[in-house]
Amino acid sequence: MNLLTIIEKWHAGNGLIVGIVDALLIIAVAFLLDRVICSLARHGMKLSLAKNSNRSLTLYRLVRSVVHYTVAFVALVTILSRLGINVASILAAAGVLGLAVSFGAQSLIKDIFAGFFIMPWASTSP
């Protein structure tokens, strides 16, 4: 009996324990992935935007927040899926909620994009 057969039999027989172990592994992988992506972003921001520290700090915080929320959402959906919960309805509700928030925050998003287009010009003036 090889190791793969033993793991498959254990995985089939212990439903809740396997779900908890899977959830812990997914959380660990998500944490490591989040740290790696954020450190790569911090390193990239230091190299490309070393002239203006405020701009690089703002962009790094934005990238870090997007990475944190994206990795957390994907990990949560994966954990729920591994535990046997149907995530299709959760994803549909999240899509509708995101659409409603985007319509509500339309002017805020427009101001954020305008600020990003103004930022490169602000650093060149004396």
PyMOL commands that set and color helices and strands:
alter all, ss='L'
color gray80, all
select helices_A, chain A and resi 3-13+15-48+53-82+88-104+106-122
alter helices_A, ss='H'
color red, helices_A
deselect
rebuild
show_as cartoon
